[in-house]
Amino acid sequence: MSDMKEQCSQFENALLTLDRVGALRILSAIRQESPEFERMEILISAALESIGLKWEEGGISLSQVYMCGVICEELVESFLPMNEKDRKSFPKMAIAVLEDRHALGKRIVSSIVRSKGYLLLDYGSGLTAGEIVEKALEDKVDVLLISTLMLSSALKVAVVMDLLRQSSSRIKVIAGGAPFRLDPGLWRNVGADADGGNATQILSVIAHVMGGADE
């Protein structure tokens, strides 16, 4: 299968029908064609973006979108090196959902980042600003990805930034989620280093905050 557009359509259909075997078959074919993760990343990003748009337009349910993210994350993990030392460890990254329990955005971003072969620490969801900062400082991460669903949670990113400044930390914070898509300038207002509102562009955003570091 050499037609990426056709592969993307087939992969998206496999995800929406919860056909893990079919989705795995498509990714395996891509992996055989190219040992690098780039084509797999492009395929997954395009499919998840299309699925997200379908949900926003009311064409599919939120549970479908959630399961698509779960399947992608599971499949990506199966293709990554079993030995974590073989994965890309710079920049050291972590992801968390601030206050909210809704982890869909985190799953999608995690799938995309891991599809590129990166290590990514997952702090989970429903964490307070203090809990996230404590974990990030303890793990000495370079980049902290924060996902939010509600505006009240998004505004708490400012608390995260204040706590990091008090600790004299140089951790770069990328904030994303629905509030940041609705208000393109919100990330600046809460003091984050970058906007992660578009999950499919997260790798280029990470490279940007790291000063052009290789993805």
C-alpha positions as CSV (number, residue, x, y, z in Angstrom):
1,M,0.0,0.0,0.0
2,S,1.8,3.1,-1.2
3,D,-1.1,5.6,-1.4
4,M,-0.9,7.5,1.9
5,K,-4.4,9.0,1.4
6,E,-5.9,5.6,0.9
7,Q,-4.0,4.2,3.9
8,C,-5.2,7.1,6.1
9,S,-8.8,6.5,5.1
10,Q,-8.5,2.8,5.8
11,F,-6.8,3.4,9.1
12,E,-9.5,5.9,10.2
13,N,-12.2,3.4,9.2
14,A,-10.5,0.7,11.2
15,L,-10.3,2.9,14.3
16,L,-13.9,4.0,14.1
17,T,-15.1,0.4,13.8
18,L,-12.7,-0.6,16.7
19,D,-10.9,-3.0,14.3
20,R,-7.6,-3.3,16.1
21,V,-6.4,-6.1,13.8
22,G,-7.1,-4.1,10.7
23,A,-5.4,-1.0,12.2
24,L,-2.4,-3.0,13.2
25,R,-2.2,-4.5,9.7
26,I,-2.0,-1.1,8.1
27,L,0.6,0.2,10.5
28,S,2.6,-3.0,10.0
29,A,2.6,-2.4,6.2
30,I,3.8,1.1,6.7
31,R,6.5,0.0,9.1
32,Q,7.8,-2.5,6.5
33,E,7.9,0.2,3.8
34,S,9.8,2.6,6.1
35,P,11.6,1.7,9.4
36,E,11.3,5.3,10.5
37,F,8.3,6.5,12.6
38,E,7.6,9.5,10.4
39,R,5.1,7.9,8.0
40,M,3.3,6.2,10.9
41,E,3.2,9.6,12.7
42,I,1.7,11.3,9.7
43,L,-0.9,8.6,9.3
44,I,-1.9,8.6,12.9
45,S,-2.0,12.4,13.1
46,A,-4.1,12.8,10.0
47,A,-6.6,10.0,11.1
48,L,-7.0,11.4,14.6
49,E,-7.4,15.0,13.3
50,S,-10.1,13.8,10.9
51,I,-11.9,11.9,13.7
52,G,-11.7,14.9,15.9
53,L,-13.4,17.0,13.2
54,K,-16.1,14.5,12.8
55,W,-16.8,14.7,16.5
56,E,-16.9,18.5,16.5
57,E,-19.4,18.3,13.6
58,G,-21.6,15.9,15.6
59,G,-20.9,13.0,13.3
60,I,-19.5,10.6,15.9
61,S,-19.7,10.2,19.6
62,L,-17.1,11.2,22.2
63,S,-16.8,7.6,23.3
64,Q,-15.7,6.7,19.7
65,V,-13.1,9.4,19.7
66,Y,-11.8,8.2,23.0
67,M,-11.5,4.6,21.9
68,C,-9.7,5.7,18.7
69,G,-7.1,7.4,20.9
70,V,-6.8,4.4,23.1
71,I,-6.2,2.1,20.2
72,C,-3.6,4.4,18.6
73,E,-1.7,4.6,21.9
74,E,-1.7,0.8,22.3
75,L,-0.6,0.2,18.7
76,V,2.1,2.8,18.9
77,E,3.5,1.2,22.1
78,S,3.7,-2.2,20.3
79,F,6.0,-0.7,17.6
80,L,8.3,1.2,20.0
81,P,11.5,-0.4,21.2
82,M,10.9,-2.8,24.1
83,N,14.0,-1.4,25.9
84,E,13.2,2.1,26.9
85,K,16.9,3.0,26.7
86,D,16.5,2.7,22.9
87,R,13.9,5.4,22.7
88,K,14.5,9.1,22.3
89,S,15.1,10.5,25.8
90,F,15.8,14.2,24.9
91,P,14.0,16.3,25.5
92,K,12.7,14.6,28.6
93,M,8.9,15.1,28.5
94,A,5.9,14.5,30.7
95,I,2.2,15.0,30.1
96,A,-0.7,15.6,32.5
97,V,-4.3,16.7,32.7
98,L,-4.7,19.6,35.0
99,E,-7.7,19.2,37.4
100,D,-10.0,17.7,34.7
101,R,-10.6,14.0,34.5
102,H,-11.2,14.0,30.8
103,A,-8.1,12.4,29.2
104,L,-9.0,12.3,25.5
105,G,-6.6,15.1,24.5
106,K,-3.8,13.6,26.5
107,R,-4.2,10.2,24.8
108,I,-4.2,11.8,21.3
109,V,-1.1,13.9,22.1
110,S,0.6,10.9,23.8
111,S,0.0,8.7,20.7
112,I,1.5,11.3,18.4
113,V,4.6,12.0,20.5
114,R,5.2,8.3,21.1
115,S,4.7,7.5,17.4
116,K,8.0,9.4,16.9
117,G,9.8,7.2,19.3
118,Y,10.0,9.5,22.3
119,L,9.8,8.6,25.9
120,L,6.9,10.3,27.5
121,L,6.1,10.3,31.2
122,D,2.3,10.2,31.9
123,Y,1.3,11.8,35.1
124,G,-2.4,11.0,34.6
125,S,-5.5,13.2,35.0
126,G,-7.2,15.2,37.7
127,L,-3.9,16.6,39.2
128,T,-3.6,19.9,40.9
129,A,-1.1,22.5,39.8
130,G,1.1,21.7,42.8
131,E,1.0,17.9,42.1
132,I,2.1,18.4,38.5
133,V,4.9,20.8,39.4
134,E,6.2,18.4,42.1
135,K,6.3,15.5,39.7
136,A,7.9,17.5,37.0
137,L,10.6,18.9,39.3
138,E,11.3,15.5,40.7
139,D,11.7,13.9,37.3
140,K,13.7,16.9,36.0
141,V,11.7,17.1,32.8
142,D,12.6,19.5,30.0
143,V,9.1,19.9,28.6
144,L,5.8,19.7,30.4
145,L,2.7,19.1,28.3
146,I,-0.5,20.2,30.1
147,S,-4.0,19.3,28.8
148,T,-7.2,20.9,30.0
149,L,-10.9,20.7,29.1
150,M,-12.6,23.5,31.1
151,L,-11.6,27.2,31.1
152,S,-11.3,27.1,34.9
153,S,-8.7,24.4,34.6
154,A,-6.9,26.2,31.8
155,L,-6.6,29.3,33.9
156,K,-4.8,27.2,36.6
157,V,-1.8,26.9,34.2
158,A,-0.9,30.3,35.5
159,V,-0.5,28.7,39.0
160,V,1.8,26.0,37.4
161,M,3.9,28.8,35.9
162,D,4.1,30.7,39.2
163,L,5.2,27.5,41.1
164,L,7.9,26.8,38.5
165,R,9.2,30.3,38.7
166,Q,9.4,30.1,42.4
167,S,11.5,27.0,42.0
168,S,13.8,28.7,39.5
169,S,12.9,26.0,37.0
170,R,13.6,26.2,33.3
171,I,10.9,23.6,32.4
172,K,9.1,24.6,29.2
173,V,5.3,24.4,29.5
174,I,3.1,23.7,26.5
175,A,-0.6,24.1,27.3
176,G,-3.4,22.7,25.2
177,G,-7.0,21.6,25.2
178,A,-10.4,23.1,24.2
179,P,-10.0,26.4,26.0
180,F,-6.8,27.1,24.1
181,R,-8.3,26.2,20.7
182,L,-11.2,28.6,21.4
183,D,-8.9,31.4,22.6
184,P,-5.6,31.4,20.6
185,G,-4.1,34.0,22.9
186,L,-5.0,32.2,26.2
187,W,-1.6,30.4,26.4
188,R,0.1,33.8,26.6
189,N,-2.3,35.1,29.2
190,V,-1.5,32.2,31.6
191,G,2.2,32.5,31.0
192,A,2.8,29.2,29.2
193,D,5.7,28.9,26.8
194,A,3.7,27.7,23.8
195,D,0.2,26.8,22.6
196,G,-0.5,23.0,22.2
197,G,-4.1,23.5,21.0
198,N,-3.5,21.6,17.8
199,A,-2.4,18.1,18.8
200,T,-1.2,17.2,15.3
201,Q,1.4,20.0,15.4
202,I,2.7,19.1,18.9
203,L,6.1,17.8,17.7
204,S,6.9,21.1,15.9
205,V,5.8,23.0,18.9
206,I,8.1,21.0,21.2
207,A,11.0,21.6,18.8
208,H,10.2,25.3,18.8
209,V,10.3,25.6,22.6
210,M,13.5,23.7,22.7
211,G,15.1,26.2,20.4
212,G,14.8,24.2,17.2
213,A,15.9,20.9,18.8
214,D,15.7,17.9,16.5
215,E,12.3,16.2,16.7
